[in-house]
Amino acid sequence: MNTLKKPLHSKRLQFLLDNHKVTLLKQGLKGIEKESLRLSKQGFIAQTPHPYKLGSALAHPQITTDYSESLLEFITPPFKKIDDTLHNMYQIHQFAYQTLEHDEYLLSSSMPCGINGDKSIPIAQYGQSNIGKMKHIYRKGLDFRYGRTMQAIAGIHFNYSAPDALINALHQVEQPSQDFTAFKSSVYFDLIRNV
C-alpha cells in the first residue's frame, strides 16, 4: 500500500484533466531571457564595450547586458503562443548577429571559455545616471563576493504566468474562502518549489 501523499501539483493537474480545463495551461503567457557571451574571433571574451548599435544596455527593453559588458541578455515580451516567443527570440538573435562588430561571435554554451582570470571579464557599464551607477556597483559587489567567472556563466530563464481563469478554477476548488491574490501567490510559490 502506497502511504505517500499525491503531490499538490499532481492533484491540480488531475483536477484540470478531469474537468476538461487543461487547455487553460496553454493560455498562460510565456517569455524567455537568454544570455550569451560575446567572444572575439580568437575565442576570448570580448573586451569591447556593449555594442552601441544594440542600443542602451540600461534602457533597451529586449537587449541588455547581465553581469559583464560582454554578457548579452536577450529578453522577449510575454506571448500566449510559444511559437511567437521563439520567433521573437529568433528576431533578436538575428538583429544582434547583424549588428556585432569587431568580428565578434556569441558563445552558444553557458560555461565561459577564453578567459584569462577574473580581471579579463569586464563588469557591465550602464552610464552615469544614478540607476546606471547603482547597477554597476551591485555587480562590483558580486565580484567581491563570488568572483567574476561565476557571474559570467550564461543562463536561460523561462517565464510563465498562468491565466487568471486557471488560478480562479483552482481557487474555487481548493481555498474559496482565501483572498484571491493570496491564493494566486501561493500557487506561484508552489510552482516554483516544484520546478
Salt bridges, closest charged atoms under 4 A:
GLU35 OE2 - HIS157 NE2 3.82
GLU101 OE2 - LYS53 NZ 3.46
GLU101 OE1 - HIS102 NE2 3.83
ASP103 OD2 - LYS41 NZ 3.74
GLU104 OE1 - ARG38 NH1 2.66
ASP143 OD2 - LYS119 NZ 3.95
ASP143 OD2 - ARG148 NE 3.05
ASP164 OD1 - LYS184 NZ 2.79
GLU174 OE2 - ARG12 NE 2.85
ASP190 OD2 - ARG12 NH1 3.10
ASP190 OD1 - ARG193 NH2 2.50
